[in-house]
Amino acid sequence: MAASILIIDDEVLTLNNLKRVLEKVGYEILLADSGETGIEVFKKHRPNLVLVDLMLPGIDGIEVLKQIKEADANTVVIMITAYEIIEKAIESMKLGAYDYLLKPFKISDLKTSVARALELQSLKIRIIETVETEREKYYFDKIAAKNKKMIDALKTAHKVAHLEKTTVLIMGESGVGKGILARAIHYNSPRVDEQFIEINCAAIPENLLESELFGYEPGAFTDARRRKIGLFEKADHGTVFLDEIADMPLSLQAKILKVLEEQSFVRLGSTNQIKIDVRIITATNKDLKKEIEKGNFREDLFYRLNVVPITIPLLRERKEDIIPLALTFIQDFNHELHRSFKGISEDAAKVLLVYDWPGNVRELKNVIERIMALNQSEEILLEHLPLEIKSQKTEIKIPVLKETVEKIEFISLYELEKKYIKEVLKFTGGNKSKAAKILGIHLTSLFRKLKSIK
């Protein structure tokens, strides 16, 4: 689909010339001969890019820029100006204009500026959509939880998510979902638009971990030929998730403590302090107090990390969450594997409930994926389950199970989302900006969803 460009200029000759030039490139062109008309056209058609003359009758180009940015901060605006008012063009850049063109300008300069601006907008939209996709995936209310301990853990995580610098220590066995909870905290925090960087302290060799975390200067060691930016520096203004923190070498623990206390570090081979602003979330499947007693973990670092501790219970301790989790995975894999499973048979569900799940939520997810990858069916049947799960005894009564499983057949998530969006738009009287705020998504994403609904 061709990108759309709105040109706002009070000179008819300029409008027609620019229209002709840009249509030849393949753009869809909209025209307005005043600032007031331009604002109306913009709100109605939402073009990808706006070319605005600074000197307009009525409201000038600066005011047009302000109103466009208020309506949609991601719209790219290029100002057109004469040399004698270049200071206004500079002012427009401070207000969010992408570029300005001085009259008379070359057609090649116009085409280059427009192409770069649209490329930038496309990149911004992809980044926004990626962030929003992640946010939608990690909303706290999308994490299946009926178990009281799990509900309490989510409540604590939800509260602490909005505290921008508070450190969180997530504890629990492998596979319980510590990484998912860390992401939920980040994507529901003020740092949502910044980097989330995960580092598994147990997976990176000790001799490489320090350089990965803090980077190095050329000549810091034999193979250091060029500067390397460390993960902490890349995560500036974002969140660093240190998984399996108990496996971090003692020599590095002191440096992590310094990052926490001073928000600074030194690259390998350098003496310069680098200031950063990061939030640190850590996770462990070990008892850190026991690790302190063994001499494997620093006590001062433990108390600095343990500001808000959250323990995720084992899956076998939250049996009431097994079926809701399984149904959530079915929805996810229906989309990913192009399947049409609608639920779980009662016999299969009984077996899932009685199984011990030593691999916790990760094991449940893998089992559901394996079944759906190898079978085409309307529901997961007893015969689909792996032998090690089927061999369990199933003497368990689940009076509400059938209702729980069948509810997923009532309406798909897509249909539910579609209906909800329509209701919100009805509530706002068709005001899409207000609707986007209520829905918790960017206006660009709302327009994309509305296209798919139609």
C-alpha positions as CSV (number, residue, x, y, z in Angstrom):
1,M,0.0,0.0,0.0
2,A,1.4,3.4,-1.0
3,A,2.3,5.8,1.7
4,S,0.0,8.9,2.0
5,I,1.3,12.4,2.2
6,L,-0.6,15.5,3.2
7,I,0.7,18.8,1.7
8,I,-0.4,22.0,3.4
9,D,0.5,25.2,1.5
10,D,-1.5,28.4,0.6
11,E,0.1,28.6,-2.9
12,V,-1.9,26.6,-5.4
13,L,1.0,26.4,-7.8
14,T,3.2,24.9,-5.1
15,L,0.5,22.4,-4.1
16,N,0.1,21.2,-7.7
17,N,3.8,21.0,-8.4
18,L,4.6,19.0,-5.2
19,K,1.6,16.7,-5.9
20,R,2.8,15.9,-9.4
21,V,6.4,15.2,-8.3
22,L,5.4,13.0,-5.4
23,E,2.7,11.1,-7.2
24,K,5.3,10.1,-9.8
25,V,7.2,8.4,-7.0
26,G,4.1,6.4,-6.1
27,Y,2.8,8.3,-3.0
28,E,-0.9,9.0,-2.4
29,I,-1.3,12.8,-2.1
30,L,-3.8,14.9,-0.1
31,L,-3.9,18.7,-0.4
32,A,-4.9,21.6,1.9
33,D,-4.6,25.3,1.2
34,S,-4.7,26.5,4.9
35,G,-3.7,25.3,8.3
36,E,-7.3,24.9,9.4
37,T,-8.2,22.7,6.4
38,G,-5.0,20.8,6.8
39,I,-5.8,19.9,10.4
40,E,-9.3,18.7,9.3
41,V,-7.8,16.6,6.5
42,F,-5.2,15.1,8.8
43,K,-7.7,14.0,11.4
44,K,-10.0,12.5,8.8
45,H,-7.4,10.6,6.7
46,R,-4.4,10.1,9.1
47,P,-1.6,10.4,6.4
48,N,1.8,8.9,7.0
49,L,3.6,12.1,6.5
50,V,2.8,15.9,6.4
51,L,4.6,18.6,4.4
52,V,3.7,22.0,6.0
53,D,4.6,25.5,4.9
54,L,5.6,27.6,7.9
55,M,4.0,30.8,6.5
56,L,0.2,30.1,6.3
57,P,-2.8,32.4,6.5
58,G,-4.8,31.9,9.8
59,I,-2.9,29.4,12.0
60,D,0.7,29.2,10.9
61,G,2.8,26.1,10.3
62,I,4.1,26.0,13.9
63,E,0.6,25.7,15.3
64,V,-0.3,23.1,12.7
65,L,2.7,21.1,13.8
66,K,1.7,21.3,17.4
67,Q,-1.9,20.1,16.7
68,I,-0.7,17.2,14.5
69,K,1.7,16.1,17.2
70,E,-1.0,16.3,19.9
71,A,-3.3,14.2,17.7
72,D,-0.6,11.6,16.9
73,A,3.0,12.0,18.2
74,N,4.3,9.5,15.7
75,T,3.3,11.3,12.5
76,V,6.3,12.6,10.6
77,V,6.2,16.3,9.7
78,I,8.6,18.1,7.3
79,M,8.5,21.9,7.3
80,I,8.9,24.1,4.3
81,T,10.3,27.6,4.9
82,A,12.1,30.5,3.3
83,Y,15.7,31.4,4.4
84,E,14.7,34.6,6.2
85,I,12.6,32.7,8.8
86,I,15.0,29.8,9.4
87,E,14.9,30.4,13.1
88,K,11.2,29.3,13.1
89,A,12.2,26.2,11.2
90,I,14.7,25.4,14.0
91,E,11.9,26.0,16.6
92,S,9.8,23.5,14.7
93,M,12.5,20.9,15.0
94,K,12.5,21.3,18.8
95,L,8.7,20.8,18.7
96,G,9.1,17.4,16.9
97,A,9.4,18.2,13.1
98,Y,11.6,15.6,11.4
99,D,13.3,18.0,8.9
100,Y,12.9,21.4,7.1
101,L,13.4,22.3,3.5
102,L,14.6,25.8,2.5
103,K,12.9,27.4,-0.5
104,P,13.8,27.1,-3.3
105,F,14.7,23.4,-2.8
106,K,15.8,20.7,-5.2
107,I,13.3,18.0,-6.1
108,S,16.0,15.4,-5.3
109,D,16.3,16.9,-1.7
110,L,12.6,16.7,-1.3
111,K,12.4,13.1,-2.4
112,T,15.4,12.1,-0.2
113,S,13.9,13.8,2.9
114,V,10.5,12.2,2.4
115,A,11.9,8.8,1.8
116,R,14.1,8.9,4.9
117,A,11.2,10.3,7.0
118,L,8.9,7.5,5.9
119,E,11.6,4.9,6.6
120,L,12.0,6.3,10.1
121,Q,8.2,6.3,10.7
122,S,8.0,2.6,9.5
123,L,10.8,1.7,12.0
124,K,9.1,3.6,14.8
125,I,5.8,1.8,14.1
126,R,7.6,-1.6,14.1
127,I,9.2,-0.8,17.4
128,I,5.9,0.4,18.9
129,E,4.1,-2.6,17.7
130,T,6.8,-4.9,19.1
131,V,6.6,-3.2,22.5
132,E,2.8,-3.4,22.4
133,T,2.8,-7.0,21.3
134,E,5.0,-7.8,24.3
135,R,2.9,-5.7,26.6
136,E,-0.3,-7.6,25.5
137,K,1.5,-10.9,26.0
138,Y,2.7,-10.0,29.5
139,Y,-0.4,-8.2,31.0
140,F,-0.7,-9.5,34.6
141,D,-4.3,-10.5,34.0
142,K,-3.2,-12.8,31.2
143,I,-1.1,-14.9,33.5
144,A,-3.5,-17.7,34.6
145,A,-3.8,-17.8,38.3
146,K,-6.5,-19.2,40.6
147,N,-4.2,-20.4,43.3
148,K,-4.0,-18.0,46.3
149,K,-0.2,-18.0,46.5
150,M,0.1,-17.3,42.8
151,I,-2.5,-14.5,43.0
152,D,-0.6,-12.9,45.9
153,A,2.7,-13.2,43.9
154,L,1.1,-11.4,40.9
155,K,-0.4,-8.7,43.1
156,T,3.0,-8.0,44.6
157,A,4.6,-7.9,41.1
158,H,1.9,-5.6,39.8
159,K,2.4,-3.2,42.7
160,V,6.2,-3.1,42.3
161,A,6.1,-2.8,38.5
162,H,5.2,0.9,38.8
163,L,8.2,1.6,41.2
164,E,10.8,2.5,38.6
165,K,14.0,1.5,40.5
166,T,13.0,-0.9,43.2
167,T,14.9,-4.2,42.8
168,V,12.9,-7.5,42.8
169,L,14.1,-11.0,43.7
170,I,12.0,-13.7,42.1
171,M,12.4,-17.2,43.6
172,G,11.2,-20.6,42.5
173,E,12.1,-23.9,40.9
174,S,13.2,-24.0,37.2
175,G,10.2,-23.8,34.9
176,V,7.8,-22.1,37.2
177,G,7.7,-18.9,35.1
178,K,10.3,-16.5,36.8
179,G,11.3,-15.1,33.4
180,I,7.6,-14.4,32.5
181,L,7.0,-12.6,35.7
182,A,10.2,-10.5,35.2
183,R,9.0,-9.5,31.7
184,A,5.5,-8.7,33.1
185,I,7.1,-6.3,35.6
186,H,9.1,-4.6,32.9
187,Y,6.3,-4.3,30.3
188,N,4.0,-2.8,33.0
189,S,6.5,-0.4,34.2
190,P,7.5,3.2,33.3
191,R,10.5,1.7,31.4
192,V,8.2,-0.2,29.0
193,D,9.6,1.6,25.9
194,E,13.2,0.8,26.8
195,Q,15.3,-2.3,26.5
196,F,14.6,-5.5,28.5
197,I,17.8,-7.5,28.6
198,E,18.0,-11.0,30.1
199,I,21.2,-12.6,31.2
200,N,21.4,-16.2,32.4
201,C,24.4,-16.1,34.8
202,A,24.6,-19.9,34.7
203,A,24.8,-20.2,30.9
204,I,27.7,-17.8,30.2
205,P,31.2,-19.0,31.1
206,E,32.8,-17.2,34.1
207,N,35.7,-15.8,32.0
208,L,33.2,-14.2,29.5
209,L,30.5,-13.0,31.9
210,E,32.2,-9.9,33.0
211,S,32.9,-8.7,29.5
212,E,29.4,-9.5,28.4
213,L,28.0,-7.5,31.3
214,F,30.3,-4.5,31.3
215,G,32.0,-4.5,27.9
216,Y,35.7,-3.8,27.2
217,E,38.1,-1.4,25.6
218,P,40.6,-2.3,22.8
219,G,43.6,-4.1,24.2
220,A,41.9,-5.1,27.5
221,F,42.9,-8.6,26.8
222,T,44.5,-10.6,23.9
223,D,41.5,-10.8,21.6
224,A,40.1,-7.4,22.4
225,R,40.6,-5.6,19.1
226,R,37.7,-3.1,19.3
227,R,35.5,-1.6,21.9
228,K,32.6,-3.8,23.0
229,I,29.5,-2.2,24.6
230,G,28.3,-4.3,27.6
231,L,24.7,-5.4,28.3
232,F,24.3,-3.0,31.2
233,E,25.2,-0.1,28.9
234,K,22.8,-1.4,26.2
235,A,20.1,-1.5,28.8
236,D,20.5,2.1,29.9
237,H,17.0,3.4,31.0
238,G,15.6,-0.1,30.7
239,T,15.6,-3.3,32.7
240,V,18.3,-5.9,33.3
241,F,17.1,-9.3,34.3
242,L,19.8,-11.4,35.9
243,D,18.5,-15.0,35.9
244,E,20.1,-17.7,38.1
245,I,21.9,-15.0,40.1
246,A,23.1,-17.6,42.6
247,D,25.5,-18.9,39.9
248,M,27.3,-15.6,39.5
249,P,31.0,-15.7,40.5
250,L,31.8,-14.0,43.8
251,S,34.3,-11.7,41.9
252,L,31.4,-10.3,39.9
253,Q,28.9,-10.0,42.7
254,A,30.9,-7.0,44.1
255,K,30.6,-5.2,40.8
256,I,26.8,-5.9,40.6
257,L,26.5,-4.4,44.1
258,K,28.3,-1.3,42.9
259,V,26.0,-1.0,39.9
260,L,23.0,-1.2,42.3
261,E,24.3,1.3,44.7
262,E,26.0,3.8,42.4
263,Q,24.4,3.1,39.0
264,S,27.9,3.1,37.4
265,F,30.5,0.7,36.3
266,V,33.9,0.5,34.5
267,R,34.6,-1.3,31.2
268,L,37.4,-3.8,31.2
269,G,40.6,-2.1,30.3
270,S,39.3,1.4,31.3
271,T,39.3,3.6,34.3
272,N,36.4,5.8,33.3
273,Q,33.2,5.5,35.3
274,I,30.1,5.0,33.0
275,K,26.8,6.3,34.5
276,I,23.7,4.3,33.7
277,D,20.1,4.2,34.8
278,V,18.8,0.7,34.9
279,R,16.4,-1.4,37.0
280,I,17.7,-4.8,38.1
281,I,15.4,-7.8,38.5
282,T,17.0,-11.1,39.6
283,A,15.8,-14.7,39.9
284,T,17.1,-17.8,41.5
285,N,16.1,-21.5,41.9
286,K,18.4,-21.8,44.9
287,D,18.1,-20.8,48.6
288,L,20.4,-17.7,48.7
289,K,20.6,-17.8,52.5
290,K,22.1,-21.3,52.3
291,E,24.4,-20.1,49.5
292,I,25.6,-17.3,51.9
293,E,26.3,-19.9,54.6
294,K,28.3,-21.9,52.1
295,G,30.3,-18.9,51.1
296,N,29.0,-18.8,47.6
297,F,27.0,-15.6,47.8
298,R,27.6,-12.2,49.3
299,E,25.4,-11.3,52.2
300,D,25.4,-7.6,51.4
301,L,24.4,-8.2,47.8
302,F,21.5,-10.5,49.0
303,Y,20.1,-7.8,51.2
304,R,20.4,-5.3,48.3
305,L,18.6,-7.6,45.9
306,N,16.0,-8.8,48.4
307,V,14.1,-5.5,48.6
308,V,10.9,-7.1,47.2
309,P,11.0,-10.9,47.2
310,I,8.4,-12.8,45.2
311,T,8.1,-16.6,45.4
312,I,6.4,-18.5,42.6
313,P,4.8,-21.8,43.8
314,L,5.5,-25.1,42.1
315,L,2.9,-26.1,39.5
316,R,2.0,-29.2,41.6
317,E,1.2,-26.8,44.5
318,R,-1.3,-24.9,42.3
319,K,-3.4,-27.7,40.7
320,E,-6.3,-25.3,40.1
321,D,-4.1,-23.4,37.6
322,I,-3.2,-26.4,35.5
323,I,-6.3,-26.4,33.2
324,P,-6.4,-22.6,32.8
325,L,-2.7,-22.6,31.8
326,A,-3.3,-25.5,29.4
327,L,-6.2,-23.7,27.8
328,T,-4.1,-20.6,27.4
329,F,-1.3,-22.6,25.7
330,I,-3.9,-24.1,23.4
331,Q,-5.0,-20.6,22.3
332,D,-1.4,-19.6,21.7
333,F,-0.4,-22.8,19.7
334,N,-3.6,-22.7,17.7
335,H,-2.3,-19.5,16.2
336,E,1.3,-20.5,16.0
337,L,0.8,-24.1,14.6
338,H,-2.4,-23.3,12.6
339,R,-4.5,-25.7,14.6
340,S,-8.1,-25.5,15.8
341,F,-8.2,-27.2,19.1
342,K,-11.1,-26.0,21.3
343,G,-10.3,-27.6,24.6
344,I,-9.4,-30.7,26.6
345,S,-11.4,-33.9,27.1
346,E,-12.5,-34.6,30.7
347,D,-10.4,-37.9,30.9
348,A,-7.3,-36.1,29.6
349,A,-7.9,-33.2,32.0
350,K,-8.1,-35.5,35.0
351,V,-4.7,-37.0,34.1
352,L,-3.2,-33.6,33.7
353,L,-4.4,-32.6,37.1
354,V,-3.0,-35.7,38.9
355,Y,0.4,-35.6,37.3
356,D,3.3,-34.2,39.4
357,W,4.8,-31.8,36.8
358,P,8.5,-31.9,37.9
359,G,9.3,-29.5,35.1
360,N,6.5,-27.1,36.2
361,V,4.8,-24.7,33.8
362,R,7.6,-25.1,31.2
363,E,6.9,-28.9,31.1
364,L,3.1,-28.3,30.7
365,K,3.7,-25.9,27.9
366,N,6.0,-28.3,26.1
367,V,3.5,-31.2,26.4
368,I,0.7,-29.1,25.0
369,E,2.9,-27.9,22.1
370,R,4.0,-31.5,21.3
371,I,0.4,-32.8,21.3
372,M,-0.8,-30.0,19.0
373,A,2.2,-30.3,16.7
374,L,1.6,-34.1,16.2
375,N,-2.2,-34.2,16.1
376,Q,-5.1,-32.6,14.3
377,S,-8.2,-32.6,16.6
378,E,-10.9,-30.5,18.2
379,E,-9.7,-31.3,21.7
380,I,-6.8,-32.9,23.5
381,L,-7.7,-36.5,24.2
382,L,-6.3,-39.0,26.7
383,E,-4.6,-40.9,23.9
384,H,-2.7,-37.8,22.9
385,L,-0.9,-37.6,26.3
386,P,2.7,-38.9,26.7
387,L,3.0,-42.3,28.3
388,E,4.8,-40.9,31.5
389,I,1.7,-38.7,32.1
390,K,-0.9,-41.3,31.3
391,S,0.6,-43.8,33.6
392,Q,-0.5,-41.7,36.6
393,K,-3.6,-42.7,38.6
394,T,-6.6,-40.5,38.0
395,E,-8.7,-40.9,41.1
396,I,-9.7,-37.2,41.3
397,K,-13.0,-35.5,41.1
398,I,-13.3,-32.2,39.2
399,P,-16.9,-31.1,39.2
400,V,-16.3,-27.7,37.5
401,L,-13.8,-29.0,34.9
402,K,-16.2,-29.6,32.1
403,E,-17.6,-26.1,32.3
404,T,-14.1,-24.6,32.4
405,V,-13.0,-26.5,29.3
406,E,-16.2,-25.8,27.4
407,K,-16.1,-22.1,28.0
408,I,-13.2,-21.7,25.6
409,E,-15.6,-22.9,22.8
410,F,-18.0,-20.0,23.5
411,I,-16.1,-17.3,21.8
412,S,-12.6,-16.9,20.4
413,L,-10.2,-14.3,21.8
414,Y,-10.3,-12.6,18.4
415,E,-14.1,-12.3,18.5
416,L,-14.0,-11.1,22.1
417,E,-11.4,-8.5,21.2
418,K,-13.4,-7.3,18.2
419,K,-16.6,-6.9,20.3
420,Y,-14.7,-5.2,23.1
421,I,-13.1,-2.7,20.7
422,K,-16.5,-1.9,19.2
423,E,-18.0,-1.4,22.7
424,V,-15.2,1.0,23.7
425,L,-15.6,3.0,20.5
426,K,-19.3,3.2,21.1
427,F,-18.6,4.4,24.6
428,T,-16.2,7.1,23.4
429,G,-18.6,8.2,20.6
430,G,-16.2,7.1,18.0
431,N,-13.2,9.0,19.4
432,K,-10.3,6.7,18.5
433,S,-7.7,8.6,20.6
434,K,-9.8,8.1,23.8
435,A,-10.6,4.5,22.8
436,A,-6.9,3.7,22.4
437,K,-6.2,5.1,25.9
438,I,-8.9,3.0,27.4
439,L,-7.7,-0.1,25.6
440,G,-4.1,0.6,26.7
441,I,-2.7,0.5,23.2
442,H,-1.1,3.0,20.8
443,L,-3.4,4.8,18.3
444,T,-1.5,3.2,15.4
445,S,-2.2,-0.3,16.7
446,L,-5.9,0.6,17.1
447,F,-6.1,1.6,13.4
448,R,-4.4,-1.6,12.5
449,K,-6.8,-3.7,14.5
450,L,-9.8,-1.8,13.0
451,K,-8.6,-2.6,9.5
452,S,-8.5,-6.3,10.4
453,I,-12.0,-6.1,12.0
454,K,-13.5,-4.7,8.8
